Amino acid sequence: MKATADATGTRWLARAGLRPTRQRVALASLLVGDGEDRHVTAESLYAAARAAGEGVSLATVYNTLRAFCQAGLMQEITVDGARSYFDTKMDDHPHFFWEDNSELTDAPADELEISRLPAAPPGAEIARVDVVIRLRRT
């Protein structure tokens, strides 16, 4: 099973032209090895790596996640301006942020309608619109 996850992680890295270092393959395998999309924080990925017996530092996890984003493999979703989540699903889609447990999940994109955006200031263009819908359990 680990060999399959490692192969999937290695292919994912190759798609972006990233060198498959031991740490990158280990983290990529945790992120995409089973074919499922993930929303992780650096801390949650670090904990998963440690639980899997991988010897990586938290700084390495942060640096690797940033490299994955820069390579176009993941996108960073910022909640509250301070907390970042990293999403392996790369299409445009909204998110639910569950306030009680600080979990980020995908929201149904087909139910979101944005009828109008403000014009970008002169000399700028809109690169992306992130939609995070905060939820509180009742």
N, C-alpha and C positions, 0 to 999 in steps of 0.2 A: 504494500500500500504506500509506504514512504517513497519507494522508488518511482511509483507512478506520479505521486505528488511532486517529487523533485523534477521529473521529466516535464511535467506540465509547467512548473515554475521556470525551468530553463528555457522552454519554448516561449513563454511570456516575455522573458528578458530579451531573448533573441529578436523577437518581433520589434523591439524598440532599439536594437543595436547596443544593448548594455552588456558589458562583460559579466559572465556568470561566476562571480566570486562565491566562495563558500557561504558568506553571510547573506549575500543577495539571493542565492538559490534557496537557502533556508527560509528567509522571510517571504520570498515569492511563493514558495510551496505552501506556507501557512495561509497566504492571502488567496491564492487561486488554485491550489493543488487539487481541490475537490470539485472545481468548476462552478462553485457558488460565488456570488458577489458578496463583498464584505464592506462594512463601515467599521473602521477601527480608529482608535487613538494610538499614539506612539506607545503610551503606557500599557494599553491592552495587548498590543502586538508584542511588546517586550515580555509581558507576563506569559503569553502563549508560547513564545520562543523559549523562555526559561523552563516552562512546564514540559516542553518537548525535548529538553536537554541540550538546547543550542546555547553555546557560549558567546552571546552578543551583549554589548553594552547598550544602555538606553541611548547614549549619544549616537551609536552606530545605527540604531533603529530610526532615530530622527533623521539622520543624514541619508539613510537609504530610502525612507519614505519621500523625502524631498527630491532625491534623484529619480525615483519612480514617477513623481508628478512632473518633473521637468522633461522626462522622456515621453510623457503622454500616456503612461500606463494607468495612472490614477488621477483623481481630482481631489483637491483639498476643499473641505467645507468648513467654514469658520462659524462657530456659534458663540454669541456673546463677545465677539472681538478677541477673546482670549483662548478659547478651547477650539482645537482643530480636530476634525475627523477626516479620515482619508477613505475615499470611496473607489472601489475597483470597477464600478459600473460607469462607463464613460459617456453615455448618451445624456442629453439634457433631460433632467427630471427633478421634480420637487422632493422635499424631504419633510418628514415629521420628526420633531425633536421632543422626546418624552421627558418632561421636566422632573418627574419623580425619580427616574433612574438614570438620567443623562444618556439615554439611548437615541441614536439616530437611525431611522428606518426610511425606506423609500415610500413616497406617497404616489398615488395613482396619477400619472402624467396626463392621461386622457380626461381627467376630471378638472384639470386646471385650465382656466382661461384668463389670459392677460390681454385686455382689449387695447391698452395704449400705454406706452412708456414715454417719459419725458424725453425731449430731444437732448442729445449729447451736446455738451458745450463745444464751441468752435475749436477745431483742431483735435477733436477726440471722436472716437466711435465706441459704441456699446460692444464690448467683447463677449459678455455673458451676463445672464441674470440668474442669480441664485435665489431660490425660494425655500425658506425654512419655516415651517408651520409649527409653532410651539403648542404642545398638548399638555393638559393637566387631567389626570383621571378624576372622575366624579364618584 
